[in-house]
């Protein structure tokens, strides 16, 4: 049964949350074995020092943005270069910014391909709420 949280948003039922948690565990294990650095759901690394890698987010709101999400994080030095370029040039003009966009896009494509090879159903997200994110829908059967 779905419940409503304090902000009025509905959360999926306990069975769905358990399914998503098992899915997150399987995704982390499979992608880690494939050589990717994958952080656990809810892990909060130090953004200044933690290496880049794949972040797993379990969004427990029962809407089109809910579910299991993966986001690629670049190395902190690259993120800092992008921030500096944005301050200097604006969002689209600097080659550093365009390179980071290209890396995010290509990495998301590659991770979706990896997941599909491993038997998962996954898709890239086009939403501005989660740019370059990957939604994992189902695991291997």
Secondary structure, DSSP 8 states (H G I E B T S, - for coil): --EE-TTS-EE--HHHHHHHHHHHHHHHHHHHHTT--EE-TT----TTTS--EEEEEEE--SSTT-EEEEEEE--HHHHHHHHHHHHHH-TTTSHHHHHHHHHHHHHHHHHHHHHHHTT-EEEE---GGGTT-EEEEE---
